[in-house]
Amino acid sequence: MNVEKKKGVIAILTGGGDVPGLNPAIRAVTIRALHEGYQVLGFRRGWAGPIGVLHEKNADNSKCYQVLTEEIVNKAGRTGGTFLHTSRTNPTRIAKADVPEHLREQYNEEVNDLTPEVIKTLDNLGVDYLIPIGGDDTLSYAVRLYQEGVKVVAIPKTMDNDVPGTDYCIGFSTCVTRTIEMTNRLRTTAGSHERIMIIEVFGRYAGFTAMLPTMAGAANRCVIPEYRFDIDHFTELMVYDRCINPSKYSVALVSEGAMFEGGEMMFQDTEKDAYGHMKLGGIGDLVSVKIKELSPKYNNGIPVNTINQKLGYLVRGGDPDAIDSIVPMAYGNLALDLIMAGIHGRLVVLKNGRYDNVPIDVVTSSTKVVNVDKHYNKERLRPKYKSFAMKPLFIMTSELD
């Protein structure tokens, strides 16, 4: 079962939502590792790959992992998404129906912890180091494996930019770029019809994906998960912005996790993923309805029509932008630097404009959200700032705020 070892074996996987920049990261890790004399395996479908591996001799495990070559990664390295595929699998909470067939006799509880199978797979494949690329859910399980003795070097990825310990996560720049681009495209329709435009964007617990485009001028206002907003006041501001605009329209970005005063997050349904999250969605719809309903109060008794658009997966599809081509390349090489030095249990990061690494357990020991008092104007419902001097590239960062 063991692969033929050279200098060692490195395994890579991608978990959680896809973002542009994953394939460049896989490419960077693979090419550098091969040049250093390692063999590289790519697990398929995130953490589902390791738990699905069959351990019988000559078993077909092509659906669970593949040996990576320069030819394979070069072909995908400039594209979006992840050619290794992804899932939201949490090996500590595998439902009985989702346990791989060959393990069902052993694991037959309603919810099962298949961590022993993950470790068995890594041992049988001779994996010396594991490089998971993901957000806080995917990497929280990487912390568990590190605590179990697996040599892990992690790479942060999420378009919400909310992995603790780093100023930057792969996918964020492309998300912001796409949001600005698409919001500006939609302005022509909003202006033509003289409407208030509400655009729902990603952001479960953190509002960075709404804050940065608004700060860049893509929208008049934004509402974020970190601050429960008064819909009446929000409507007043949006009607005012429309009134003073010669083209008679206004634009707001609404984080999917944003909440009304006294309200809670809105979900598309009650089904939870393996990490306990229900799928968010619908706050943009409700905000649009309420603004039209309340607008006559601030518009001389005349209602203002709205345009409501959810950007959703449009901002995570397609090729990476420049930053999400460069940072993954650097992160991949940083991971290899650590491995070459025999260091593990680390998360590669960007801090204050410089590449670095921090202990991996920062992922589970802290949170990363917008510092409302410092960066958000609660009265104007938009970003605030006094000076950009000595600020990081994306202004709002992490616990140093």
N, C-alpha and C positions, 0 to 999 in steps of 0.2 A: 504493500500500500504506500509506503514512504516514497516520495519523489527523490530522485537522485540529487544529492546535495552538492553544492559548490561551496561558496564562501558561507552560504546560509540561505534561508528561505524567508522572504517577506510576503505577507499577504495584505491585500487592500480590499476594502469594501466601501460602498456608499449607501447610506441609509436616510430615511425620511423623504421629504419633498425634493424633487429635482430642481436644480438651478443651473444657469450657465456658469461654467468654470470648473465643473466636476471632471470632465474629460481632460482639460489641461492639467489638473492636479494629478490625475492617474498617470498621464503621460510623463510628467516631470518625475514622479516617484519611480516609475518603471525604467525609464531610460538611464537615469542616474544609477539606480540599483543594479541594472544589468552591466553597466560599465564598471561598477565596483566589484563585480563578480558574484552577485546574488542571483538567485532565481526568484521570479515574482509570480505569485498567484493572485487572481482576481476572483473574490467570492461574488456570486450573483445574488441579486435581490436582497442586499443588505444582510441583516442577521439571519434571514431565512436560508441563506446559502450554507453556512456552517452546520445548522441543525438538520439539514436535509441530506447530508453526505452519507452514502452507504459505505460501510467499512469492509465489505467482502472483497476478496482479491478479484481484480479485473471488473469490478462493478462500474457501470456507466454513470459518472458523476458530472457529465457535461452541463447539466442544468443547474449545478451547484457551484462550480468553479471552473476556471480555465487558466492555463499557463499563458502569461502575457509576454509578448514579443514587441520589439521596436516597430515592426510592420503593423501590428494590431493597434498600438496606441498612437502611432503617428497618423493613421487614417482618421481616428476619432478625435485627436487632440485639439483640433480647431473648432469643434462643433459643440453645440449645447447639449443639455441633458447628461445622462450617464449610460454609456454603452454596457456597463455591468448591470444595469437595471437597479431598481431600488424597491424598498417596501418599508412599512412602519412596524415590522416585526420586533417584538420585545421578547427575547428568549426566557425571561423570568415569568412571563404571563402568556403562555400558549394555551389557547382554548382547546378543549378535548377534541373538537372536530378538526382543528388545524394541526394536530400532532402528526408528523410524517408517518406514513403507514407502517414503516418498519420499526417504529418506536411505540406504537399504540398499546402493545401488551404491557410494556414497562411503565408508560406514562398514561394513566387513565383517569386522572382527577378532572374535575370540571375546568380547573386552571392549573397548569403545570410549569415548573421551572426546569428548562432544558439546558441550563448552564453546564452541567456535566457533559452533555453531548457536544457542546461548542468546544469545550476544553479537549475532549477526546479527539475531535476532528483536527484541531490545531496540532495536537501531539502526533497523531497518525500521519499527518501531512508534513511533519517536520518543520512547522512554522516557527521561526525564531523570533520574528517581530510582526506585530499586527498594526496596520495603519487604517483606522476607521476614519471616514470623512463624513461628517454629519453635524446636525444641530444638537441642542441640549438633550433631546430624547435619545438619539442614537449614541451620543457620547456619554450619557449617564450610564448606559450599559457597559461602555468601554471602561468606565471607572470600576464597575463591578468586576470585570475581568482582570483589571490591574490588581485589585484587591485579592483576587484568587491566584495571583502569581504570573499572569500572562504579561509579556513585555509589550506594552502598548505605547505608540506615539500617535497622537490624534491631530486631525486637521479640522478647524471649525468651518462649517458651512451653514448658512441660512440666510434667505433674503430678508428676514426680519432684523438681521444683525444683532440678535439678542443672546448669543452665547457669551456667558460671563468670562472675564479674564482677557478678552481681546477687544481692540478697537474696531477690528474688521473681520467679517465672515464672508467667505466666498458666496457670490450671488447678489450681494447687496447693491453694488454699484450698477450692475445691469438692471436690477429692479428699479432703482431710482431713475436711471436713464430712460427706461421704457415708460415709467409713470409720467415723467415730464413730457416725453414725446407724444404719448397718447392723449394726455390731458390737453396739450396744445392743439392736437388735431381736432379734438371734440369742441374746442372753443368756437370753431366756425359754425357749428350747429347751434350751440348755445347763443351765440351772438345773432345769428340769423333769426332765431325765434324769440329773442329777448327773454331768456329764461334763466332760472337759477339751476346750476348744474351740480349734482352731487355724485361724486365718484368714490366708490368703496374700494379700498386697497388692502393688501395683506397687513397683518399686525395683530397677533393674538393678545399678547401681554405688553408689547412694546410698540411705541408709535413712531419709530425712526423712519419707516417707509412713507409716512404721511408728513412728518416734520421736514425732512430734507427737501423734497420737491416743493413744498410750500415756501420754505426759506429761499429756494432758488427762483421763486416767482411764478410757479406753475398754478398756484391757487391763492385765493384771498384768505381763506381760513382753513383750519384743520381741527378735527376732534380725534383724540387719542385714548387708548385704554387706561392710561395713568390718571386721567381726570374726568370724573363724571360731569357732563355738561348740561346746562339748562337749555332745552330746546327752544323755549320762548326767546331767550337772549340770542341764541344762535340764529334764529329766524330774523330777528331785528337787524343783526349784523349783515346777514346775507342780502336782505332787502336794501339796506343802506349801500352796500357795495355795488349792487345792481343800479341803484339810483344815480350814483356819482360816475358810473362808467358811461362814456358817450355811446357805447354800443349796447347799453342796457342789458348786461348779463353779469353774473358773478359765479365763482367756482369754489367749491370746498372739497377737500379730501377727507374721507371718513375711514378710520381704521376699522377693520372687521371686528375688533374686540372693544370698540368704543361703547360707552354706556350712558344712557340718560341719567340725570339725577334721580336717585331712588330706584333705578332699574338695574338689570343684570345683563350679561352678555346674551346675544341672540344666536341661536343655533339653527341649522337647517333641519336637523333631526336629532333624536336622542341616542343614536347609536354611537358608541365610543370606540376609539382605536385602541391598540395594544398598550398605549401609554396613558389611557384614561381621558383622552381629549375627544369631545364631540366636535363635529364639523361646524365651524362658524359661518355665518352668512345671514343677511337680512337686515342689518342695521341701516344700510344705505337705502333700502326700500322704505323702511319706516320713517327715516329722516325726511325723505322726499315727500311722503304723504303728509307728514306733520307740518313741514314748511309751507306747502301749498295751502293747508288748512289754516295756519296761523298768519300767513302773509298779509291778508287784508287789514289786519290790525296795524300794520306799519306801512301800508301802501294805499292810504286814502280809501280804504274799504274795497279795493280791487284785488282779487287773488292773483298771485304770480305762478305761472306754470313752471314745472321743474323738468329737468332731464336727469335720469338716474342711470348710471352705468357702473357695473362691477368689472374691474379690470381682471381680477382673478388670474387664471393661468396664462393670460397673454403676456404678463410681465416676467414669467419664468421660462417662456419658450424661446427658441432661437439661439443664435450664437452669442458668446460672451462679448462684452465690451472690452476696451483696452485694459482697464483695471482688473477685470475678472479673467483676463488672459495672463497678466503679469503676476498678480498676487498668488494664484494657484501654483505657478511655476516656482516662485520663491518658497512657498509653503512646502511643496514637495521636496525641494532641495534641503530645506531646513530639517525636515523629518529625517532625511538620509544623513545629514550632518550628525544628528543625535545618535542615530543607529550606529554610524561608524565609530562614534566615541563610546559606544556601549551604554548609552543613557536611554532610559525609558520612563514611563509614567509621566509623560509631559504632553502639553498642548502647545503647538506652535502658534504664535500670535503676532499681531502688529500692535505695538504700544507706543503712543506718542510719535508716530511716524517711523519707528524703527522695528525691524524684525527681531523676535525674541522667542522665548518659550517659558511656560509657567507650569506648575504642578497640575496634573490633569484633574485632580479632585476639586479644582475651582469651579468646575462645571456643576457639581452638585452641592457646593457649599455656599453659593451666592447667586444673586440674580442680576440681570442687566436690563434696566428700563430707563426711559427718559427721566431725567431729574427735572420734575415739573417746576419747582421753585426757581431753578437756575435757567431753564431753557424755554419755558412755556408761559405765555401771557394768558392768564385765566380770564381776564376781562375781554381781551381782544380775540381770544381763541386762535392764536397763531404763535409761531416761534418768536422768542425774544433774544436779543443779544446786545451787548454793549460794545464789545471789541472782539475782533478776530485775531488780534496779535497773540502769537504763540499757541493758537488753538490747533488741534489735530486736523487732518485733511477733511474729515466729515463732521467736524465741530463737536458733536455730542458723542461721547465715548462710553465710559463704563463707570466702575466704582470710583475712579479719580474725580468724577464730576462732583 
